[in-house]
């Protein structure tokens, strides 16, 4: 059984949950913060050489997403 209460259509989702979903979407679709590779295509400036750098990039992205979600409410 799930803990917590859900109120129908999800209108009461917390900003943190929405920001996390947004961060996941951006990271997965753009490869944001991934380790560098020699592939052809978009090579953003957010490429990390170490797992710690990748984690730092994701935390930075989450902070930006949280700020964006909070600004829209």
Residue pairs with C-beta under 8 A, 6 or more apart in sequence:
15 66
15 69
15 70
15 73
16 66
18 69
19 62
19 65
19 66
19 68
19 69
20 62
20 65
22 65
22 68
22 69
23 58
23 61
23 62
23 65
26 32
26 61
26 65
27 33
27 58
27 61
30 42
30 44
31 42
31 44
32 44
32 46
32 57
32 58
32 61
33 46
33 47
33 48
33 53
33 54
33 57
33 58
33 61
34 47
34 48
34 54
35 47
35 48
35 49
35 50
35 51
35 54
36 47
36 48
36 49
46 57
46 61
48 54
48 56
48 57
